């Protein structure tokens, strides 16, 4: 088993506590088979809600899949306790937002989409239903009378 961390980086304007929301949050990944090196051509998502038993009764994982090229069964599991919000203090620096436990798979790319939330840095105003697919998001905080935003969203996957 190998652990990989998904590191998130963005420029935050007057917001903090950027985080995925709910057990149904979809982590969109491109995965590489550790056996033959085949990389999925389509985005695949995993959620905390999904739980598939592993062959031989060795526990379960968020996703179990057979490689299309070599037919090896691989799995990836979201480590729930590692999900961490991205805060104003983290702005413009990489921070690990989640870790995945992988057996035979390696996440090689991530696509931020809908399902994020944040709050106003000074006002605490909640912002939900944030979609980061375009790499930027902005809104207006009525309480603090300031524009808020998440810009230049980028990421990288590291081995933990």
N, C-alpha and C positions, 0 to 999 in steps of 0.2 A: 504494500500500500504506500502510495506517495501522496503527499499533501501539496496542493497548489493554492496560492493566494491570488485573488483578483484585486489588483491595486487600482484605485480610482483617483483621478486628479481633475480638479476644476477650479475656476476662479469664481469665488462666491461674492455676491454683492448684497449686503444687508440681510443675508439669510444664514442659518446654521442648521445642524441636525438633519442633513440630507440623508435619507435612508429608504430602503425598500420597504413596502408596506404589505403585511399579511403573509400568511402561509401559502397563498396562491401566487405570490410574486414570481414572475417568470424570469429566470436567468437565461438569456439567450447566448448560447455558446457554439463555437465551432470546435469539434473534438478530433484529436488525432489518435489513431490506434498505435499503441506502444509496441505491438508485434510487427506489423508490416509498414507502418508509417502513413497509412491512408488517412487523409484529412476529409472530414465531411464537407460536401459542397453546399449543403443547406444549413441554415441556422436551426439548432435544436434547443429546446428549452427544458429546464428542470425546475421543479418546485419542491417546497418542503412537504406539500400535501401528498405527493406521490411517493409510494414506498413499494418497491418490488423485491420479492424474496430472491436471494442468490441461490445458485445451484448447490446442492449438497447441504442445505440447511446452515450455511455460514453467515447468517444474518440477512440484512436487506440493504438496499441502496435507493437513492432518488431515481436513478435510471440504470437499467441493465439493457445492453444492446449487443447484438452480434455484428461484428465487422463484415461489411459487404464484400470485402476483398479476400480476407483470410478466414472468415467464419469464427474467429475467436470471440468468446463471450467476455465483454468488458463491463465495468460499472463505474459510476460516479455518484458520490453522496455529498450533499450540502451539510457542512458542519454548522448546525443552527447556532451554537454558542459563540461562533466566531463572527457573526454578522454585527458589524460596527457602523455607527453613523459617521458621516463626513461632516466635520464641524468648521466653523469660521476660522479657527486656529490652524486648520489643515489646508486652508486655501492655497492653491498653487503648488502643493506638494503631494507626492504619491502617498496614499495610505491604503493598507489592506482593508477592504470592506467585507470580504467573506473568504472562507477557505473551503476547498473541496477535497474530499478523500477519494483518490482514484485508484482503480485496479485495472491496469491495462489501457487506460485512457489518459490523454493529456489535453486540458483545455488550451487552445492556441489563440482564440480570439473571443471577444465579448461584444455584444451590441446592447447598449443601454436603450430601453424603450419606456413604455408607460409603467406606472405603478410606484413612482417615487413620491416622497413627501418631504417637506422642510418646514421650518418656522422662521419668522422674522427674528433677526439677531437681537434687536433691542426690544421689540414689541411682543414677541412670542406669538404673533399671529400665525395660525396654522395655514399651510398651503398644501393641498392634497392634489392627487391626480396629475402629478408632474410627469411630462413625457420628455425624455432626454434623447430621443432618437435623432433629432436634428443636431445634437451637440450643444445646444443653447436653450435656455428657457428664461422668460422674464415675466414680471407681473408688477402690481403696485400694492404697497402696504398702506391701507387706509389709516391704520392706527398711528404709524410713525410718519406718514405722508412722504414716503420715500419709494423710489423704484427698487425692486429686488430682482435678483437674477442668478442664474447658474450658467457660466460661460466656459467655452473651450474644454468641454468634457473629453477626457482621454483616459486610457487605461493601459495596464500591462499585466501579464500573468507571470508570477514568480514561483519558483519551487520553494517550499517552506522547509 
